[in-house]
Amino acid sequence: MPDAAAPSDSDSDSSDSDDEGAAGADELRIQALERTLQEQPLDYETHVQYIQCLRKSGNIEKLRAAREEMNKYFPLTPKMWQEWAKDEASLSTSEEAFADIEKLYERGVQEYLSIKLWRDYLDYVEEHDPSVSQCTTSGLSKMRDLFERAITAGGLHVTEGSKLWAAYREYEMAILITISDGNDEEKAKQVQRIRTLFHRQLSVPLAEMESTLVEYKSWEAEQGNANDPGSNFDGVPSNVISAYKKASDMYNERRQYEDQLSNTGASEADKLQEFLKYLKFEESSGDPARVQVLFERAVSELPVSSDLWIAYTSYLDRSLKVPSVLRSVYYRATRNCTWVAELWVHYLLSLERIHSSEEELCHVFERAVQCSFPTITEYLNVYLTRVHSLRRRISDGLDFQLIRQTFTDAAEFLSPQLGTEELLRMNAYWAKLERNIGKDIAAARGVWENTIKKSGSVLEVWQQYISMEIEMDHIHEARSLYKRCYSKRFAGSGSLDICYAWIRFEEEHGTLDDYDLAIKKVTPRLKELMVFKSQEEAKVEAYSTLNDNSNVDDSSQKRKASKMVNKQQPPAKKRKENPVKSAKSSDDQGLKSQSGHSGPVTALEAGEVTREKVEASAGMKVDSDSRTRNTSSNEPKPSFYNDKCTVFVSNIDLKANEDDLRRFFSDIGGATAIRLLKDKFTKKSRGLAYVDFSDNKHLEAALKKNKQKLLGKKVSIARSDPSKGKKSREAGSSSKDHDSFPQSGDDGAKSPGSSTLDKEVPKGDMKITGKNTRFAPRALVKPLGWTTKDEKPDGGTGELKSNEEFRNLLLKK
């Protein structure tokens, strides 16, 4: 056979060139990963890739620094700890190196439960610790303590715990061999240690219990205690037999859960569900140690499952309440799921329960606010949790400045992004603490003044500010606030509410002059608001009429209907001849506020906004986003909705939008249009909506979702009936239920001594027909829907009168 050809110089050069090219590529890859980590230090996958590249390149110093840097932000997996410890052990066997590697193992076993990592740790100490290998007294004590810690951590692990027990027994058996034959007393003690280990293990429900029993009987035979190998329990003490049978039954109960967890093809979601079922079973068994070990197994396999960590910490808070365990678990939970604010909140509360120092609480809080939470509300919860803790411990000698500084930081960080409700919640609490604990009224007012700068259009801000002044009996300051805000525009009925609130305030706290001044101030404002409301109702009436006309199929009928409407309405550009001023007495007489005193509001102006009126006005206040989408669509859209297959949805969370409603009805389908009603001034949701459906089948399905929750609130769903709203408007104004405008916070009940608003009733038989009464004398304008027995609600088809004729009619009176 010919000799093999020797490699040529060209082949050698080519191999060297390939190695250099690979090394160059690895170096470029490492540099790229370093740049990425500088920009994004919290990128977990980049850390992992960087460590792998450095391990491959053999750059020990950089590799060590990279591992430390990653562990600063994230817990390392058991495998990563094993690799790190083995890499370090391969470099040196000195005593200094041993101490460093021992610390690495110690750090690793504290992050996750891993039987393999514990075994590596035990083997390393047993082999490399001089005191242990030489069987000195201190060495034996150290090793036994380490084995007991391992048993405590993982000895109850159903499938792998027996490995720790076996290692412990093997170590003690090795010690037995080293004892000289002449030292019978020491030898007997060691035999008893091993026997006790067997008995302890046989009382724990573990896999392969039968083989452990066989091994125990064999070992006893070696010690001179003969037994029958064919009999399971021959030579076994009765108490051990009882414990073994109980443990065997416990193992059989858990076997089904273990079989499910051993399914390697299961997804993480499925595995989570199996763990939760298993945990529920263990909790019902009532052994906290077993529950804790199972939780440790679960979080080791699913380390970023916030549900598991929340369940684990909650269980410890309820059942175990051991400070060292609570600290350890919460620390690991917040390192694995940094983005879960709920964990941070519970962490702070738990530390307070176990009476941790202010330094520790402050440190955890500072860590929390540096994390990235999904919503701004979660940051607010963390800040408020910190404030609550400081408030509770203020009697321990804490400085109120800590509370003030926390609020200041929160306001600076959160205010630009907080919604009105959350901002009001925070600042109201801040002002309350400044007043009650800080005893600084000026600071409390400063908080409210800053709130007004940001949310001065929100009624609740003014109400709470005023309430604070009234509680402190600062009547003059409260009155000044009413004077500042009564003329502002607020959402819904807020503008009316604040006017009535001022009048009630003066009734309860002011002099007669103060009361008269309030009446004088609010009267023009109330009239303005009621005129605006009347105009809105007139628009609703016009929309309703157009909607009725649009339902007529024949085009000629449509034209005729349009002409009839035009005839009933006065021309837009009517000549203004001698405008008639309404009688002053009719404006000022009989006007009563809700407090029962004379006031500036007519029955027409103070009519309640009923659900029917809201339904009839749906077309005017739909979501602007919806209109934008409808106009941009290629499909032709009707100008008005006929509401034949429409539901009216109320009690909607104010944060909900059209997409939320669309998802809410997605399970039944058939929704053709969604109209979310918004406030005219603030453009915010009013918590009302109309949803159109393609047919009655889908409509009925939608009605069945009544009282179901949308964003945590039960919504009310009813069939929309515009005709009902129209009839209500025609006849409802004469009803006593519509006599007064509701006050802020009024639930419909009237306080003792209060009276309804007086009505202005038109005199004589004068009639004003048509819908537009804007230029008619106020004294002759009937309340919307006002009727008499002799005329129809619509007012008939009487001819319009000129301003001159109106003047003559008034002079005749």
Summary of the structure (lengths in Angstrom):
residues: 813
radius of gyration: 40.8
end to end distance: 140.3
largest distance: 141.6
contacts: 2343
relative contact order: 0.04
helix: 63%
strand: 4%
